[in-house]
Amino acid sequence: MGKTGIILTRAIHRVALASTGEIIGRAVNLLLPLLLIKLYGLAPLIDVFFLALAIAFFFQGTLANSLTNALVPSFTENNDRKNAKPILYISLLGGVIAGLTTLSIAGVTADATRAAIYTCSIFIISCTGLASAAPVASLYANHRYALAGCTWGLRAFPVALYYFSHPSINDLHLLLAGLALADTARLAILSAACRNKLSICSNLPTLRAPTATLHLIAASVIAGLSPLLLRGIAAFGPEGTITLFEATDRLYSAIASLASIGVGSVTLVYLSRLRGNDDNKNTWRWILYATTSWSLLWLFIAITIGISLPGAASLFGINQDHHTKEIQGTFIILALGLPGFMLTGLLSRRMLTLGLAHHLTLLAIIGLSFTALSAFLMFDRYEILGLALATTLSHYLVAALMAIKLSSPTNRANTNTS
């Protein structure tokens, strides 16, 4: 086998490991809304529960993932042991903001104890998610892709315990507390796996993200406001609208994660290691073609899943009614945006490696503004289908703008010399 074949085989193996970890770990997040709908149907308290989780996901998902991407170059350039104390401070700040934000919606539970548990749980989920960014970045830089995804599977224990205990809908705060404990255990496992690379000892070099990646983080924060914004718009719909959109978006997000996170994490490491390499241009072209083909394969898989959704819903005791058709249509519309979603992730990493990260913030603002305006205009007529359409169109708009920026004459020259 030639050198190219060996590199290709290694890349496929690493993508498979990352994707397998995500399949194992994210399955419980996919099942959660379906199990709650089966237990309680559509109810205001479930909407509150998922709105609180959406706040947590902004920090433990969107912001933590962007922080991981920002830290990977630090480990690929210098894999010595580092002081992660600044990341802990950032994590605590993020957790406090998430907890205080949750207070504004937890009050509708009409119980001070439940509201306190909601707030503390979201604080812990957000804080541990952000703190996990450093060990995950270290694992990725050392081509250890499976553990980060697999440890999300710890959430299966509190979810299963809750489901089989036949709880009242007023006990949802206990489920949230269980998820917080599972995420704390995940952080402990990831930190133990990276104990030789990370410490809070002040005598060690401080772990810092390269300045350019701050633009990537800022863009991710802005783009990460879209799910919160969409759920805010959904709150003006009929009772249960947030839960319906949550169930559909979680299913789509699970597919999108499986399709993108394996390729994305491996690609980021490869691009970080290949900067300045004479073969950078050819490597980029191969990565672009491979990612596009991969996204089209997952588009076919997602559409197939969407077509089969009514049959799958019956397995969870969900009646074949208007809501099932609404979920199916919304999922298919979201799935149509999958190639655009994957391309924005890839092109943003390319802009980062070419020193064009300062453009990402403006592109994120344009994407968020387009999503907000189009979702607001379409929700009254199409309800959650309109929210899905706004999301899909936004992916392709931002991907097109990124491609235009990368194809400008100046940037093509940078590509040839990178």
Number of C-alpha atoms within 10 A of each C-alpha: 7 7 8 9 10 11 12 12 13 12 18 15 12 21 25 17 19 28 24 19 22 27 20 16 22 25 17 20 19 19 16 18 20 22 19 20 19 16 17 13 14 17 16 14 18 21 22 23 20 19 23 25 20 20 23 27 22 24 27 28 18 21 25 28 23 22 26 23 25 25 23 27 24 20 24 18 11 10 14 13 19 23 18 22 17 13 21 18 14 14 25 18 16 25 28 19 18 27 26 15 17 26 17 12 16 25 16 14 17 9 11 12 11 19 20 16 17 28 27 22 28 32 28 26 27 32 31 27 28 30 29 27 29 28 25 28 28 27 21 24 26 14 18 16 27 23 21 24 22 20 21 23 21 20 24 20 14 18 21 14 13 17 15 8 8 10 15 10 13 12 12 20 21 17 21 23 20 20 22 24 19 22 25 19 17 24 24 13 17 21 20 13 16 17 12 11 19 22 19 14 13 11 9 14 13 18 19 17 19 13 10 15 22 17 20 26 24 19 24 21 19 21 22 20 16 18 22 16 17 22 22 13 20 26 17 13 15 9 14 20 22 28 28 23 25 25 24 25 20 20 25 23 20 19 22 22 18 21 26 26 20 24 26 20 23 22 20 23 20 18 20 21 15 17 13 12 12 12 12 18 15 11 14 18 11 12 17 16 11 12 21 16 13 16 23 16 13 19 21 13 14 23 18 12 19 21 14 12 18 18 12 13 17 12 10 15 14 19 13 12 9 9 13 18 13 17 24 22 19 25 29 23 23 27 28 19 22 24 25 22 23 25 23 20 17 24 19 23 21 22 21 22 21 17 14 19 21 17 17 21 20 14 20 21 15 18 24 22 16 18 26 20 11 18 25 19 14 17 21 14 10 15 21 29 23 20 28 29 23 25 25 21 20 24 21 20 17 25 23 16 15 21 16 11 17 21 13 10 10 10 17 14 12 13 18 12 13 17
